[in-house]
Amino acid sequence: MSPPTFVRCDRSPAWAALRQHFDSTGRQLDLRRAFGNEPQRFERWSLQAPQVFADLSKNLIDEVTVAHLIALAHETGVLARRDAMFAGAEINSTEGRAVLHTALRAPKGAATPFNAEVHGVLDAMLAYAESVRGRVRAGEISDVLNIGIGGSDLGPAMATIALQAHALPGLRSHYVSNVDGHDITPVLAALDPRKTLVIVASKTFTTQETMANAAIARQWFLAGSGLGEAGIARHFAATTTNVSAAAAFGIATTFGFWDWVGGRYSLMSAIGLPVAVAIGESNFRALLAGAHAMDRHFAEAEPAGNLPLLLGLIDVWYRNFHGFTSRSVAPYHQGLRRLPAYLQQLEMESNGKCVDEAGEPLPFGTSPVVWGEPGTNGQHAYFQMLHQGTDVVPVEFILVKHPDHPHADLHTKLLANGLAQSQALMLGKSAAEALAEKAPTASATLDRQVLAAHRSFPGNRPSTTLVLDRLDPASLGALIAMYEHRVFTSAAVWGINAFDQWGVELGKALCNALLPRLASGDTSGLDASTAGLLRQLTS
Ligand code: F6P
C-alpha cells in the first residue's frame, strides 16, 4: 500500500489563516482575560481520553485557533496519513517501511496487520517472562540486567521505574546503556552471575555500545559463574529483529520483532521483556490494552475531541506561530522521573528534521527541545526561568490522583505544588500586586518600585495538565500511546518523516573512523580541532 500524498503545512490555506489569526488576535490572547470572559473555559477545553484526563484550558488557544488548526490537520492530510499508518502503508518512506507499533497492542484476532505473528511472539515472550519470575520466586534469579541503548533502553527503563509498585518483590532490575565503562562496571560488581539474567536488547544487534557491553557481560558471566558456555543458555536472552546475529553471539533464547517497529516505538514489542519480567504477564497485557485504547481514540475520535491530535496541533501553534522552541515536562510522580528522557528520544529523534518528505529544506521550525524533571524537584531548580525568564516555555504537568504509598499528607502537598505551579505560570503577579505585598526577606533599603519589578511575574505562560487516576500499567500504556500519536500529528503537519533517524549516522561513521586513530595517534588529514584533541587525549 503506498502512503498518501501530503500537502506541506506552509502551502495550505489554513496555515495562511493561522498566520493572519496570530497577527490579529492570537498573539495577544491573555489567559486571565480569557478565563474572565469564558466562565466555562475549563469545561470547554478539558477532555477525558482513555486513562488520561487533559486540561488544555491554560493554553494560548481559543475557538478560532483550534478551528484553524483542525482545518490544517485536514488540509495537510494528517487523518489520511494516520489511517495509512494503522493500515500498514510504508509511511517511513526513506527506509521503505511500514510503521506498525500500534499493531503490537491490538488484541488477538483483531483485523490488524501481522496480528498472528505479533501474538505468537507476545505469548512466547510472556511465557518466558513468567518462567523467569518462577525462577525469581524459587531464589534462582535475583537480578535482571538489560543491556541496550536508545529505544532498547529508555522505554523499558522508564516503564520499569514507573511500574515499580507492580513489580515482583525481590527482583532487582538494572539497565546499562552507555559505552562508558562507568555504567556497567559498578552494576556488574554488585551482581552474582549465577543469579542474574542478562537481556541483550538491540533492534539491529549491531549497535556499538550494546555489543561492547554485551561482550563484557558475557566475559563476566563466564569468568564468575563457573557455569561455562552452557550457562549462557539459561542466563542470557536477546530481543532483536536480527535473530541470526544474536545466535552468532551465542544467545539461544531470542524474541524477535519486525523492521516496522521503530526503536523508539518498540517498548511494547519483545523489547519490553525486562518490563514483563518485572510486572508479569497480566500487567504487561494491561499496558498493551491501555495503549490500544488510546490507539482507538486517536483513530476514531473526532478531531475536536481527539487528545493526541489536539496536543500535536497545539505544539505546531506554539512552535511555528508563537516561536516557542522548547517544552518542559513536569511529571508530579517520582515513578515518571525517566519520562522526560524517554520523550526526548521519542520526539526529538522523530521530529528533529530539517527537510520534508520530498527532501526539500523546511522554512519553519520542527521539533522543540523537550526536557524536564519530576516535580517538585524542578521547582527548586529551573522553574525560576519558567516563571520569570525571557523565553516562554509551555509546561506539561502530569498529576496522579491516587498514590502507591501510604503518606497521604505528602501526596496532598505534591498535588498542591503541581496545581500551584500551573496557576502561578498563568496568573503571574503584576508590579502593583508585588508593591502591595510585604516581602520579609527582601532588602529594606532598596527602592520599593525596583523591588516590585524584581518580584513581579509576567504570567500568561501556557501549560497543559494531564491527570491520571493512578500510575498503573493501563494508564502508562495510554500515556505512551498518547505521546506517540501527538508526535505523529506534528510530523504529519510538517510533512516530515518521523520514523527515520539519519541524523545519528554521521557521528557513528566518524566514530568508527576515529577508533583506530585513538590507538595509533595518527592525526593525518583530520581537521585541526579534532587532531589537537586527539593529541591531547593520546599523549
Ligand atoms: O542511534 C540511534 C538508534 O538507532 C535509535 O534509533 C535506537 O533506538 C538506538 O540507536 C538503538 O538501536 P538498536 O536497538 O538497534 O541497538
Residues whose N, C-alpha, C, O or C-beta is under 5 A from the ligand:
A	BS01	F6P	I149 G150 G151 S152 A201 S202 K203 T204 F205 T207 T210 G263 R264 Q501 V504
